[in-house]
């Protein structure tokens, strides 16, 4: 009767373990798929990052909008003419006066000395006229020189303004184009980095979920083994009631610290189990990936156990 009861109990334990393992395996599968998708997206974002650019290449120069107005500047004094009309009239009046005076002398019978005096007076008058003309010409020459200098100064100023407008327009165009490209590059770079960080966080989160699900799967079968051991222990004694080997897979442990070596050279570690179902507190033991293969027991849950009877290391709580 005890055997039948034990068999029923064992079936229930195994069934419960199988259900728990199935749920854990599905959760692990979903987490693995999501992790792989996040990794793909992260690698795609890194692969598709924009190329480094030169923001000062290909800019548009707007200096052509400026016009050179220096050609419109003229010398207003360049075409001045000497006005000789008044001088000519004055000379003509002097000649007429001289002729009238000679006629009078001739009619009155005046002496030749009087005619000579009149001729000298007429000559002096004409010299005054010539001096006046020379004075006008000098004044006009001075005005032309002044006008030429003013025209040259204005032309230089206009050319300078034109060059200033050209340089300023070109500089504004270059700066605007460069700053625009810098803004676009930085904005895209920030967005890409944010995507990469997001996918990396998703990858790490799903990897942790997968690891926890796999641990839960292992724990499910560990509970089965523990339950079966209790059932068998209640029915029979001897080898069937012997405790199962402790898990020694590195993936099931945390806070791992090397504390020594065995006489045969095996590394001895202190550690804690991630899942407290395997035991609470710190333990002493080995890592299954560092010991001889004949002492490693492969379990269906994918995690290794160790047969410490084949090693010179003791597994114990410390």
PyMOL commands that set and color helices and strands:
alter all, ss='L'
color gray80, all
select helices_A, chain A and resi 2-47+63-65+70-72+85-108+112-235+239-241+250-252+276-278+288-290+293-295+308-310
alter helices_A, ss='H'
color red, helices_A
select strands_A, chain A and resi 253-261+267-273+282-285+296-298+304-306+316-317
alter strands_A, ss='S'
color yellow, strands_A
deselect
rebuild
show_as cartoon
